[in-house]
Amino acid sequence: MAHGSREEMKGGVAHVTIKLKMGLRSLRKKEEMAVLRAAIARVNQGKLVRIVEFSVMSNHVHLIVEAENSGDLSKGMASLNTGLGMRLNRLWGRVRQGSVFAERFHLEVIKSPTQMRNVLKYVLRNDVHHGLGLGILDPCSSAMSFGGFAERQGATKVDCVSVEAQTWLLRTGWTKGGQKGLLTIHDLPRVTGVLQA
């Protein structure tokens, strides 16, 4: 099971965080983002997990993932970490230096509409949480393809490597939690510090 959690998952949604070891290059650079997007697309072609939303910071990645059970989630995340680690090692010229990740992954199983709504705000606007001050929806995330922002209703859907949600919580359940209704781009997580982009 995932580091930092013993929560079991059954036909649901989880917030997954993977973190790099210290001293590696930023994941938000162009080549690194291309590797990350390709890895997400590859995992989404499989049958184990569905990566629906994501946000990439300099040294960690937030994912909102659907899976049928904890076993599928663990296997899907192992596939992502292995493939992503190999490709990042190749990009960075790290020959036989082992994993690029500090740990397997951290897991939070989503159990309620309010929790789902809060996680969506946290992941899609993680740039604000870390004080990046971009002034736009973060291009290193799936925010521009998220259909739940009120301001983007009717806008052309941005092509993204993430997939459509299948669970009730992630399709519509989150709109019934907390303040209810669609999110706005001003529904922000609180700022906890500054992270270098």
KOLTOR-567793 format. One record per residue (C-alpha): residue number from 0; residue in three letters; y, z, x. Coordinates in nm, 2 decimals, m for minus. Each point is the difference from the previous one (the first is absolute). Layout:
<recs>
<rec n="NUM" res="ALA" Y="Y" Z="Z" X="X"/>
...
</recs>
This chain:
<recs>
<rec n="0" res="MET" Y="0.00" Z="0.00" X="0.00"/>
<rec n="1" res="ALA" Y="0.36" Z="m0.04" X="0.10"/>
<rec n="2" res="HIS" Y="0.18" Z="0.23" X="0.24"/>
<rec n="3" res="GLY" Y="0.21" Z="0.27" X="m0.17"/>
<rec n="4" res="SER" Y="m0.17" Z="m0.04" X="m0.34"/>
<rec n="5" res="ARG" Y="m0.32" Z="0.08" X="m0.18"/>
<rec n="6" res="GLU" Y="0.11" Z="m0.16" X="m0.32"/>
<rec n="7" res="GLU" Y="m0.26" Z="m0.22" X="m0.17"/>
<rec n="8" res="MET" Y="0.10" Z="m0.33" X="m0.16"/>
<rec n="9" res="LYS" Y="m0.16" Z="m0.17" X="m0.29"/>
<rec n="10" res="GLY" Y="0.14" Z="m0.33" X="m0.14"/>
<rec n="11" res="GLY" Y="0.35" Z="0.10" X="0.09"/>
<rec n="12" res="VAL" Y="0.31" Z="m0.02" X="0.23"/>
<rec n="13" res="ALA" Y="0.08" Z="0.16" X="0.33"/>
<rec n="14" res="HIS" Y="0.29" Z="0.02" X="0.23"/>
<rec n="15" res="VAL" Y="m0.13" Z="m0.06" X="0.35"/>
<rec n="16" res="THR" Y="0.19" Z="0.05" X="0.33"/>
<rec n="17" res="ILE" Y="m0.11" Z="m0.13" X="0.34"/>
<rec n="18" res="LYS" Y="0.19" Z="0.10" X="0.31"/>
<rec n="19" res="LEU" Y="0.02" Z="m0.15" X="0.35"/>
<rec n="20" res="LYS" Y="m0.06" Z="0.19" X="0.32"/>
<rec n="21" res="MET" Y="0.32" Z="0.09" X="0.19"/>
<rec n="22" res="GLY" Y="0.16" Z="m0.24" X="0.24"/>
<rec n="23" res="LEU" Y="m0.09" Z="m0.33" X="m0.17"/>
<rec n="24" res="ARG" Y="0.24" Z="m0.27" X="m0.11"/>
<rec n="25" res="SER" Y="0.16" Z="0.00" X="m0.34"/>
<rec n="26" res="LEU" Y="m0.20" Z="m0.15" X="m0.29"/>
<rec n="27" res="ARG" Y="0.32" Z="m0.13" X="m0.16"/>
<rec n="28" res="LYS" Y="0.05" Z="m0.28" X="0.26"/>
<rec n="29" res="LYS" Y="m0.07" Z="m0.36" X="m0.11"/>
<rec n="30" res="GLU" Y="m0.34" Z="m0.05" X="0.18"/>
<rec n="31" res="GLU" Y="m0.13" Z="0.34" X="m0.10"/>
<rec n="32" res="MET" Y="0.10" Z="m0.06" X="m0.37"/>
<rec n="33" res="ALA" Y="m0.19" Z="m0.33" X="0.01"/>
<rec n="34" res="VAL" Y="m0.31" Z="0.18" X="0.13"/>
<rec n="35" res="LEU" Y="0.03" Z="0.27" X="m0.27"/>
<rec n="36" res="ARG" Y="0.05" Z="m0.25" X="m0.28"/>
<rec n="37" res="ALA" Y="m0.30" Z="m0.20" X="0.11"/>
<rec n="38" res="ALA" Y="m0.21" Z="0.32" X="0.02"/>
<rec n="39" res="ILE" Y="0.10" Z="0.11" X="m0.36"/>
<rec n="40" res="ALA" Y="m0.07" Z="m0.35" X="m0.13"/>
<rec n="41" res="ARG" Y="m0.34" Z="0.00" X="0.17"/>
<rec n="42" res="VAL" Y="m0.10" Z="0.34" X="m0.15"/>
<rec n="43" res="ASN" Y="0.12" Z="m0.11" X="m0.34"/>
<rec n="44" res="GLN" Y="m0.24" Z="m0.30" X="0.01"/>
<rec n="45" res="GLY" Y="m0.29" Z="0.25" X="0.01"/>
<rec n="46" res="LYS" Y="m0.13" Z="0.19" X="m0.29"/>
<rec n="47" res="LEU" Y="0.03" Z="0.36" X="0.12"/>
<rec n="48" res="VAL" Y="0.37" Z="0.08" X="m0.04"/>
<rec n="49" res="ARG" Y="0.32" Z="m0.15" X="m0.14"/>
<rec n="50" res="ILE" Y="0.32" Z="0.06" X="0.20"/>
<rec n="51" res="VAL" Y="0.26" Z="m0.03" X="m0.28"/>
<rec n="52" res="GLU" Y="0.32" Z="0.13" X="0.18"/>
<rec n="53" res="PHE" Y="0.09" Z="0.08" X="0.36"/>
<rec n="54" res="SER" Y="0.28" Z="0.11" X="0.23"/>
<rec n="55" res="VAL" Y="0.01" Z="m0.04" X="0.37"/>
<rec n="56" res="MET" Y="0.20" Z="0.24" X="0.22"/>
<rec n="57" res="SER" Y="0.02" Z="m0.01" X="0.38"/>
<rec n="58" res="ASN" Y="m0.31" Z="0.22" X="0.06"/>
<rec n="59" res="HIS" Y="m0.18" Z="0.03" X="m0.33"/>
<rec n="60" res="VAL" Y="m0.09" Z="m0.20" X="m0.31"/>
<rec n="61" res="HIS" Y="m0.01" Z="0.12" X="m0.36"/>
<rec n="62" res="LEU" Y="m0.24" Z="m0.17" X="m0.24"/>
<rec n="63" res="ILE" Y="m0.06" Z="0.04" X="m0.38"/>
<rec n="64" res="VAL" Y="m0.36" Z="m0.09" X="m0.04"/>
<rec n="65" res="GLU" Y="m0.25" Z="m0.04" X="m0.29"/>
<rec n="66" res="ALA" Y="m0.37" Z="0.06" X="0.05"/>
<rec n="67" res="GLU" Y="m0.30" Z="0.07" X="m0.22"/>
<rec n="68" res="ASN" Y="m0.11" Z="0.30" X="0.19"/>
<rec n="69" res="SER" Y="0.06" Z="0.20" X="0.32"/>
<rec n="70" res="GLY" Y="m0.28" Z="m0.18" X="0.19"/>
<rec n="71" res="ASP" Y="0.16" Z="m0.34" X="m0.07"/>
<rec n="72" res="LEU" Y="0.34" Z="0.13" X="0.10"/>
<rec n="73" res="SER" Y="m0.13" Z="0.14" X="0.33"/>
<rec n="74" res="LYS" Y="m0.18" Z="m0.33" X="0.08"/>
<rec n="75" res="GLY" Y="0.30" Z="m0.21" X="m0.10"/>
<rec n="76" res="MET" Y="0.23" Z="0.21" X="0.22"/>
<rec n="77" res="ALA" Y="m0.24" Z="m0.01" X="0.29"/>
<rec n="78" res="SER" Y="0.00" Z="m0.38" X="m0.03"/>
<rec n="79" res="LEU" Y="0.38" Z="m0.01" X="0.00"/>
<rec n="80" res="ASN" Y="0.03" Z="0.24" X="0.29"/>
<rec n="81" res="THR" Y="m0.26" Z="m0.18" X="0.21"/>
<rec n="82" res="GLY" Y="0.14" Z="m0.35" X="m0.05"/>
<rec n="83" res="LEU" Y="0.36" Z="0.11" X="0.03"/>
<rec n="84" res="GLY" Y="m0.07" Z="0.21" X="0.31"/>
<rec n="85" res="MET" Y="m0.17" Z="m0.30" X="0.17"/>
<rec n="86" res="ARG" Y="0.28" Z="m0.24" X="m0.08"/>
<rec n="87" res="LEU" Y="0.27" Z="0.24" X="0.11"/>
<rec n="88" res="ASN" Y="m0.18" Z="0.08" X="0.32"/>
<rec n="89" res="ARG" Y="m0.02" Z="m0.37" X="0.07"/>
<rec n="90" res="LEU" Y="0.37" Z="m0.05" X="m0.08"/>
<rec n="91" res="TRP" Y="0.10" Z="0.29" X="0.22"/>
<rec n="92" res="GLY" Y="m0.23" Z="m0.10" X="0.29"/>
<rec n="93" res="ARG" Y="m0.19" Z="0.33" X="m0.03"/>
<rec n="94" res="VAL" Y="m0.34" Z="m0.09" X="0.15"/>
<rec n="95" res="ARG" Y="m0.28" Z="0.26" X="m0.07"/>
<rec n="96" res="GLN" Y="0.25" Z="0.28" X="m0.07"/>
<rec n="97" res="GLY" Y="m0.16" Z="0.10" X="m0.33"/>
<rec n="98" res="SER" Y="0.15" Z="0.06" X="m0.34"/>
<rec n="99" res="VAL" Y="0.38" Z="m0.04" X="m0.07"/>
<rec n="100" res="PHE" Y="m0.02" Z="0.26" X="m0.28"/>
<rec n="101" res="ALA" Y="0.06" Z="0.37" X="0.04"/>
<rec n="102" res="GLU" Y="m0.26" Z="0.08" X="m0.26"/>
<rec n="103" res="ARG" Y="m0.21" Z="m0.18" X="m0.27"/>
<rec n="104" res="PHE" Y="0.24" Z="0.03" X="m0.29"/>
<rec n="105" res="HIS" Y="0.16" Z="0.26" X="m0.23"/>
<rec n="106" res="LEU" Y="m0.08" Z="m0.02" X="m0.37"/>
<rec n="107" res="GLU" Y="0.17" Z="0.12" X="m0.32"/>
<rec n="108" res="VAL" Y="m0.19" Z="m0.08" X="m0.32"/>
<rec n="109" res="ILE" Y="0.24" Z="m0.08" X="m0.29"/>
<rec n="110" res="LYS" Y="m0.08" Z="0.19" X="m0.32"/>
<rec n="111" res="SER" Y="0.30" Z="m0.02" X="m0.23"/>
<rec n="112" res="PRO" Y="0.27" Z="m0.25" X="m0.12"/>
<rec n="113" res="THR" Y="0.27" Z="0.23" X="0.15"/>
<rec n="114" res="GLN" Y="m0.18" Z="0.02" X="0.34"/>
<rec n="115" res="MET" Y="m0.05" Z="m0.38" X="m0.01"/>
<rec n="116" res="ARG" Y="0.37" Z="m0.06" X="m0.07"/>
<rec n="117" res="ASN" Y="0.11" Z="0.23" X="0.28"/>
<rec n="118" res="VAL" Y="m0.24" Z="m0.17" X="0.25"/>
<rec n="119" res="LEU" Y="0.13" Z="m0.35" X="m0.10"/>
<rec n="120" res="LYS" Y="0.36" Z="0.12" X="0.07"/>
<rec n="121" res="TYR" Y="m0.11" Z="0.16" X="0.33"/>
<rec n="122" res="VAL" Y="m0.20" Z="m0.30" X="0.13"/>
<rec n="123" res="LEU" Y="0.22" Z="m0.29" X="m0.13"/>
<rec n="124" res="ARG" Y="0.32" Z="0.17" X="0.13"/>
<rec n="125" res="ASN" Y="m0.14" Z="0.17" X="0.31"/>
<rec n="126" res="ASP" Y="0.28" Z="m0.15" X="0.19"/>
<rec n="127" res="VAL" Y="0.24" Z="0.23" X="m0.18"/>
<rec n="128" res="HIS" Y="m0.23" Z="0.30" X="0.05"/>
<rec n="129" res="HIS" Y="0.02" Z="m0.06" X="0.38"/>
<rec n="130" res="GLY" Y="0.38" Z="m0.06" X="m0.01"/>
<rec n="131" res="LEU" Y="m0.01" Z="m0.37" X="0.12"/>
<rec n="132" res="GLY" Y="0.30" Z="m0.09" X="m0.21"/>
<rec n="133" res="LEU" Y="m0.10" Z="m0.36" X="m0.06"/>
<rec n="134" res="GLY" Y="0.21" Z="m0.05" X="m0.31"/>
<rec n="135" res="ILE" Y="m0.27" Z="m0.24" X="m0.14"/>
<rec n="136" res="LEU" Y="m0.36" Z="0.02" X="m0.11"/>
<rec n="137" res="ASP" Y="m0.20" Z="0.04" X="0.32"/>
<rec n="138" res="PRO" Y="m0.14" Z="m0.33" X="0.11"/>
<rec n="139" res="CYS" Y="m0.28" Z="0.19" X="0.19"/>
<rec n="140" res="SER" Y="m0.14" Z="0.11" X="m0.34"/>
<rec n="141" res="SER" Y="m0.12" Z="m0.14" X="m0.33"/>
<rec n="142" res="ALA" Y="0.31" Z="0.11" X="m0.18"/>
<rec n="143" res="MET" Y="0.13" Z="m0.35" X="m0.06"/>
<rec n="144" res="SER" Y="m0.32" Z="m0.10" X="m0.18"/>
<rec n="145" res="PHE" Y="m0.02" Z="0.32" X="m0.21"/>
<rec n="146" res="GLY" Y="0.05" Z="m0.09" X="m0.36"/>
<rec n="147" res="GLY" Y="0.11" Z="0.35" X="m0.12"/>
<rec n="148" res="PHE" Y="0.36" Z="0.00" X="0.12"/>
<rec n="149" res="ALA" Y="0.24" Z="m0.04" X="m0.30"/>
<rec n="150" res="GLU" Y="0.24" Z="m0.20" X="0.21"/>
<rec n="151" res="ARG" Y="m0.27" Z="m0.26" X="0.09"/>
<rec n="152" res="GLN" Y="m0.12" Z="m0.07" X="m0.36"/>
<rec n="153" res="GLY" Y="m0.01" Z="m0.38" X="m0.04"/>
<rec n="154" res="ALA" Y="0.05" Z="m0.06" X="0.37"/>
<rec n="155" res="THR" Y="m0.22" Z="m0.24" X="0.18"/>
<rec n="156" res="LYS" Y="m0.31" Z="0.18" X="0.13"/>
<rec n="157" res="VAL" Y="0.00" Z="0.03" X="0.37"/>
<rec n="158" res="ASP" Y="m0.33" Z="m0.11" X="0.16"/>
<rec n="159" res="CYS" Y="m0.18" Z="0.29" X="0.16"/>
<rec n="160" res="VAL" Y="m0.33" Z="0.09" X="0.15"/>
<rec n="161" res="SER" Y="m0.06" Z="0.29" X="m0.23"/>
<rec n="162" res="VAL" Y="m0.19" Z="m0.05" X="m0.32"/>
<rec n="163" res="GLU" Y="0.06" Z="0.07" X="m0.37"/>
<rec n="164" res="ALA" Y="m0.09" Z="0.35" X="m0.12"/>
<rec n="165" res="GLN" Y="m0.31" Z="0.05" X="m0.22"/>
<rec n="166" res="THR" Y="0.01" Z="0.37" X="m0.08"/>
<rec n="167" res="TRP" Y="0.20" Z="0.13" X="m0.30"/>
<rec n="168" res="LEU" Y="0.19" Z="0.25" X="0.22"/>
<rec n="169" res="LEU" Y="0.14" Z="m0.28" X="0.23"/>
<rec n="170" res="ARG" Y="0.04" Z="m0.27" X="m0.27"/>
<rec n="171" res="THR" Y="0.19" Z="0.20" X="m0.26"/>
<rec n="172" res="GLY" Y="m0.09" Z="0.37" X="0.01"/>
<rec n="173" res="TRP" Y="0.27" Z="0.08" X="0.26"/>
<rec n="174" res="THR" Y="0.27" Z="m0.11" X="m0.25"/>
<rec n="175" res="LYS" Y="m0.09" Z="0.30" X="m0.22"/>
<rec n="176" res="GLY" Y="0.05" Z="0.26" X="0.27"/>
<rec n="177" res="GLY" Y="0.31" Z="0.19" X="0.09"/>
<rec n="178" res="GLN" Y="0.32" Z="m0.18" X="m0.12"/>
<rec n="179" res="LYS" Y="m0.22" Z="m0.27" X="m0.17"/>
<rec n="180" res="GLY" Y="0.06" Z="m0.38" X="m0.01"/>
<rec n="181" res="LEU" Y="0.05" Z="m0.24" X="0.29"/>
<rec n="182" res="LEU" Y="0.13" Z="0.12" X="0.34"/>
<rec n="183" res="THR" Y="0.34" Z="m0.11" X="0.13"/>
<rec n="184" res="ILE" Y="0.07" Z="m0.08" X="0.36"/>
<rec n="185" res="HIS" Y="0.21" Z="0.32" X="0.00"/>
<rec n="186" res="ASP" Y="m0.30" Z="0.22" X="m0.09"/>
<rec n="187" res="LEU" Y="m0.04" Z="0.13" X="0.36"/>
<rec n="188" res="PRO" Y="m0.21" Z="0.25" X="0.19"/>
<rec n="189" res="ARG" Y="0.20" Z="0.26" X="0.18"/>
<rec n="190" res="VAL" Y="0.10" Z="m0.06" X="0.36"/>
<rec n="191" res="THR" Y="m0.19" Z="0.22" X="0.25"/>
<rec n="192" res="GLY" Y="0.11" Z="m0.14" X="0.33"/>
<rec n="193" res="VAL" Y="0.08" Z="m0.32" X="0.20"/>
<rec n="194" res="LEU" Y="m0.27" Z="m0.22" X="0.13"/>
<rec n="195" res="GLN" Y="0.06" Z="m0.28" X="0.24"/>
<rec n="196" res="ALA" Y="m0.07" Z="m0.35" X="m0.16"/>
</recs>
